[in-house]
Amino acid sequence: MSSVLQKSRTQYVYDFSLLDRLPEGPTSARVDARKLLSGATLQTSKSSTVAAVLTGKHLIIALARQTRGTGAKAHTHPNEQFNYIVSGVMTGELGGETIFAPAGTLGHTPTLIVHTGLACPDEDMVFLAMKDTRHGISGPPVDGRHDGPACLPGFGSRAGEAMQSTAEMISALGRDPAGVKRRFVYDYAALAETPGREASAKVSAGINAGVWSGDLISGEALHVARLRAGRNCAGESHAHPNEQFVFVLDGAAEVEIDGETQRLNRHCALHVPPGMLHRIGTPADQDALIIILQDTRYAFAG
């Protein structure tokens, strides 16, 4: 009897390592199991991105991977996107700017901007993709053709060309790899504004949200905060009108929602529907580094 009741409880915590298949029982968010996002095969896709996707009422998150030297060809979508780079380096073109986003940085793709996004040559890339629900997780290619992913020299459709290392690509650019016209890449270690460069999003450095502290970057539709807390922090129960996803980058969090306390380990996510009472702290044995994603219909509330 207890096992039946347990299976019937709504799931709010999602371990991305288990999302090769759909969870059993009811879930707070729609779950799409891990797959190639933009086509049935690489040959009929516009990107090499493979991901499991969680979709709420206003927010979408996906823990995604691209094989080195490959990625998404030029495309656009009517929803905003932030990409937090977990490992590897992302390169791409955004509005005519060539950018490089290494691990630990946040890339911003404003609504309807034409862009590409590829894993640099040295290693595969893992990133947390975050979007609003005005559109789905994958946008259409600009040329209208799903004829394979974009590739860097030396990979895939460009295998016959000379390969460069990531450092050689950045050096060949011959200028600031974060872009010169508009700032699209946000390094949490250096969030101060660069004179003469227009920022694509609003930076709020040094925020505090209960036991958590860090930095907030806000776009048109999305708040993205990267926050830290030491071990054995209880946190306070609270609710807010905006929907929220919490993703653990490192360490572990302890969350309480719908009458249950659960451990949120590395690369696990918590979904908090609008207005739902919850608490986010840390266990006695781990501190934590987390990403909090909220919609901007309301002010950010940790």
C-alpha positions as CSV (number, residue, x, y, z in Angstrom):
1,M,0.0,0.0,0.0
2,S,2.8,2.4,0.9
3,S,4.6,1.8,-2.4
4,V,1.4,2.6,-4.3
5,L,0.9,5.8,-2.4
6,Q,4.6,6.8,-2.9
7,K,4.4,6.3,-6.7
8,S,1.2,8.5,-6.8
9,R,3.0,11.5,-5.2
10,T,3.9,14.3,-7.6
11,Q,7.6,14.4,-8.4
12,Y,9.3,17.7,-8.0
13,V,13.0,16.6,-7.9
14,Y,14.6,15.3,-11.2
15,D,18.0,13.5,-11.5
16,F,19.2,14.2,-15.0
17,S,21.4,11.1,-15.0
18,L,18.1,9.0,-14.8
19,L,16.3,10.8,-17.6
20,D,17.1,8.4,-20.4
21,R,13.6,7.3,-19.8
22,L,10.4,9.0,-18.4
23,P,9.7,8.9,-14.7
24,E,6.9,6.8,-13.3
25,G,4.0,8.5,-11.8
26,P,2.8,12.2,-11.9
27,T,5.4,14.9,-12.4
28,S,5.3,18.7,-11.6
29,A,6.9,19.5,-15.0
30,R,6.6,17.8,-18.4
31,V,9.6,15.5,-18.9
32,D,11.1,14.8,-22.3
33,A,13.6,11.9,-22.0
34,R,17.2,12.4,-23.3
35,K,17.4,12.5,-27.1
36,L,18.7,14.4,-30.1
37,L,16.7,17.6,-29.9
38,S,16.2,18.7,-33.5
39,G,15.8,15.6,-35.6
40,A,15.5,11.8,-35.6
41,T,19.1,11.5,-36.8
42,L,22.1,13.7,-37.2
43,Q,21.6,13.8,-40.9
44,T,18.0,15.1,-40.5
45,S,18.8,17.6,-37.7
46,K,20.1,21.1,-37.5
47,S,22.2,20.5,-34.4
48,S,24.2,17.8,-32.5
49,T,22.6,18.8,-29.2
50,V,21.4,15.8,-27.1
51,A,19.4,16.6,-23.9
52,A,16.7,15.7,-21.4
53,V,14.2,18.5,-21.0
54,L,12.0,19.8,-18.2
55,T,9.1,22.1,-19.2
56,G,7.0,24.0,-16.7
57,K,4.3,26.6,-17.1
58,H,6.7,29.5,-17.9
59,L,10.2,27.9,-17.9
60,I,12.2,25.3,-19.7
61,I,15.5,23.8,-18.6
62,A,17.6,21.1,-20.4
63,L,20.9,19.6,-19.4
64,A,22.5,19.3,-22.9
65,R,25.6,17.9,-24.5
66,Q,27.3,18.6,-27.8
67,T,30.1,16.5,-29.2
68,R,33.3,18.5,-29.7
69,G,33.6,20.4,-32.9
70,T,29.9,20.2,-33.6
71,G,26.7,22.1,-32.7
72,A,23.8,24.1,-33.9
73,K,23.7,25.8,-37.3
74,A,22.3,29.3,-37.7
75,H,18.8,29.5,-36.2
76,T,16.5,31.7,-34.2
77,H,13.5,31.4,-31.8
78,P,10.9,33.7,-30.3
79,N,11.9,32.8,-26.7
80,E,14.9,34.1,-24.7
81,Q,17.7,31.7,-23.8
82,F,20.5,31.5,-21.3
83,N,23.2,28.8,-21.4
84,Y,25.3,28.1,-18.4
85,I,28.5,26.2,-19.5
86,V,29.1,23.3,-17.1
87,S,32.1,21.9,-19.0
88,G,33.9,22.6,-22.2
89,V,33.8,25.9,-24.2
90,M,31.0,27.2,-26.4
91,T,31.7,29.3,-29.5
92,G,29.2,30.8,-31.9
93,E,27.9,33.8,-33.7
94,L,25.3,36.1,-32.1
95,G,24.1,39.1,-34.1
96,G,27.3,39.2,-36.1
97,E,29.6,38.8,-33.0
98,T,31.9,35.8,-32.5
99,I,31.8,34.7,-28.9
100,F,33.6,32.1,-26.7
101,A,32.0,31.0,-23.4
102,P,34.1,28.8,-21.2
103,A,33.0,26.6,-18.3
104,G,31.5,28.7,-15.5
105,T,30.2,31.5,-17.7
106,L,26.6,32.3,-18.7
107,G,25.8,33.0,-22.4
108,H,22.8,35.0,-23.3
109,T,20.7,34.7,-26.5
110,P,18.1,37.5,-26.7
111,T,14.8,36.8,-28.4
112,L,14.8,36.4,-32.2
113,I,18.5,37.0,-32.6
114,V,20.2,34.8,-35.3
115,H,22.8,32.7,-33.7
116,T,24.9,29.5,-33.8
117,G,26.3,27.5,-30.9
118,L,29.0,24.8,-31.1
119,A,31.3,22.9,-28.7
120,C,34.9,24.0,-29.2
121,P,37.5,21.4,-30.5
122,D,39.2,20.4,-27.3
123,E,36.4,18.5,-25.6
124,D,32.7,17.8,-25.6
125,M,30.5,20.5,-24.0
126,V,27.9,20.2,-21.3
127,F,25.6,23.1,-20.7
128,L,22.4,24.0,-18.9
129,A,20.0,25.5,-21.4
130,M,17.3,27.8,-20.0
131,K,14.4,29.2,-21.9
132,D,10.9,30.7,-21.5
133,T,7.9,28.8,-22.9
134,R,6.9,31.2,-25.7
135,H,8.5,28.6,-27.9
136,G,10.0,25.1,-27.4
137,I,13.5,24.0,-26.7
138,S,14.6,23.9,-30.4
139,G,14.4,26.8,-32.9
140,P,14.1,26.5,-36.7
141,P,17.2,26.8,-38.9
142,V,17.5,30.1,-40.8
143,D,18.0,28.3,-44.1
144,G,15.0,26.1,-43.5
145,R,17.0,22.9,-44.0
146,H,17.5,20.1,-41.4
147,D,20.5,18.7,-43.2
148,G,23.0,18.1,-40.4
149,P,24.6,20.1,-37.6
150,A,27.1,22.9,-37.9
151,C,30.7,21.7,-37.7
152,L,34.1,23.3,-37.0
153,P,37.1,22.7,-39.3
154,G,38.3,19.1,-38.9
155,F,34.9,17.7,-37.8
156,G,31.9,16.0,-39.5
157,S,31.0,17.7,-42.8
158,R,34.3,19.7,-42.6
159,A,36.6,16.8,-41.7
160,G,38.9,17.6,-44.7
161,E,39.8,21.0,-43.3
162,A,42.6,21.7,-40.9
163,M,41.6,21.4,-37.2
164,Q,42.5,24.2,-34.7
165,S,42.6,24.0,-31.0
166,T,40.3,26.1,-28.9
167,A,43.3,28.4,-28.0
168,E,44.2,28.7,-31.7
169,M,40.6,29.7,-32.5
170,I,40.6,32.4,-29.9
171,S,44.0,33.7,-30.9
172,A,43.0,33.8,-34.6
173,L,40.0,36.0,-33.6
174,G,42.6,38.7,-32.7
175,R,40.4,40.5,-30.2
176,D,38.4,40.2,-27.0
177,P,36.8,36.7,-27.3
178,A,33.7,37.9,-25.3
179,G,32.7,40.2,-28.2
180,V,33.3,43.9,-28.9
181,K,30.0,45.4,-29.8
182,R,27.6,43.9,-27.3
183,R,28.2,41.8,-24.2
184,F,26.5,38.3,-24.5
185,V,28.8,36.3,-22.2
186,Y,28.8,36.9,-18.4
187,D,31.8,35.6,-16.4
188,Y,30.8,35.3,-12.7
189,A,34.4,36.0,-11.8
190,A,34.3,39.4,-13.6
191,L,30.8,40.8,-13.8
192,A,31.8,44.5,-13.8
193,E,30.7,46.3,-17.0
194,T,33.2,46.9,-19.8
195,P,33.3,50.5,-20.9
196,G,31.9,51.0,-24.4
197,R,30.1,47.7,-24.5
198,E,26.3,47.4,-24.3
199,A,25.2,44.6,-22.1
200,S,22.4,42.3,-23.4
201,A,21.1,41.7,-19.9
202,K,21.0,43.4,-16.5
203,V,23.6,42.4,-13.9
204,S,22.9,42.5,-10.2
205,A,26.1,41.5,-8.4
206,G,26.3,40.6,-4.7
207,I,22.7,39.6,-3.9
208,N,21.5,37.7,-0.9
209,A,18.6,35.3,-0.8
210,G,18.3,34.0,2.7
211,V,21.2,31.7,3.4
212,W,22.3,31.9,-0.3
213,S,24.4,34.7,-1.8
214,G,25.8,35.3,-5.3
215,D,24.9,37.2,-8.5
216,L,21.8,37.7,-10.6
217,I,21.5,38.2,-14.3
218,S,18.1,39.2,-15.7
219,G,16.9,39.3,-19.3
220,E,13.6,40.0,-20.9
221,A,11.8,36.9,-19.6
222,L,14.3,35.1,-17.3
223,H,16.1,35.7,-14.1
224,V,19.3,33.5,-13.7
225,A,21.0,33.6,-10.3
226,R,24.2,31.7,-9.4
227,L,24.2,31.3,-5.6
228,R,26.4,29.6,-2.9
229,A,25.7,28.4,0.6
230,G,27.9,26.6,3.2
231,R,27.0,23.3,4.6
232,N,24.3,22.8,7.2
233,C,22.2,25.8,6.3
234,A,18.5,25.4,7.0
235,G,17.0,28.0,4.7
236,E,13.5,29.4,5.3
237,S,10.2,28.1,4.0
238,H,8.7,30.6,1.5
239,A,6.6,31.0,-1.6
240,H,6.7,33.4,-4.5
241,P,4.4,34.0,-7.5
242,N,7.0,33.2,-10.2
243,E,7.8,29.7,-11.2
244,Q,11.3,28.4,-10.3
245,F,13.8,25.7,-11.3
246,V,16.8,25.0,-9.0
247,F,19.8,23.2,-10.5
248,V,22.8,22.0,-8.4
249,L,26.1,22.7,-10.1
250,D,28.3,21.4,-7.3
251,G,27.8,19.9,-3.9
252,A,24.3,19.2,-2.7
253,A,21.2,21.0,-1.5
254,E,18.4,19.9,0.9
255,V,14.9,20.8,-0.3
256,E,11.5,20.6,1.4
257,I,8.4,20.7,-0.9
258,D,4.9,19.2,-0.7
259,G,5.6,17.9,2.8
260,E,8.8,16.0,1.9
261,T,12.5,16.7,2.5
262,Q,14.8,15.5,-0.2
263,R,18.5,15.7,-1.1
264,L,19.3,17.5,-4.3
265,N,22.6,16.1,-5.6
266,R,24.9,17.4,-8.3
267,H,23.2,17.8,-11.6
268,C,19.7,17.3,-10.1
269,A,16.9,19.9,-10.5
270,L,14.0,21.0,-8.3
271,H,10.9,22.4,-9.9
272,V,8.8,24.8,-7.9
273,P,5.4,25.7,-9.4
274,P,4.2,29.3,-8.9
275,G,3.0,30.0,-5.3
276,M,4.2,26.7,-3.8
277,L,5.7,26.7,-0.3
278,H,9.2,25.3,-0.3
279,R,12.6,25.5,1.5
280,I,16.1,25.2,0.0
281,G,19.1,24.7,2.3
282,T,22.2,22.5,2.5
283,P,22.8,19.1,4.3
284,A,25.3,18.8,7.1
285,D,28.0,17.2,4.9
286,Q,27.9,19.4,1.8
287,D,28.0,23.1,0.7
288,A,26.4,23.9,-2.6
289,L,26.7,26.0,-5.8
290,I,23.3,26.3,-7.5
291,I,21.5,28.0,-10.4
292,I,18.1,29.4,-9.7
293,L,15.9,30.2,-12.8
294,Q,12.7,32.2,-12.4
295,D,10.4,34.0,-14.8
296,T,10.5,37.8,-14.8
297,R,6.8,38.4,-14.5
298,Y,7.7,39.3,-10.9
299,A,10.9,40.4,-9.1
300,F,13.5,37.8,-8.3
301,A,12.8,36.0,-5.0
302,G,15.2,33.4,-3.8
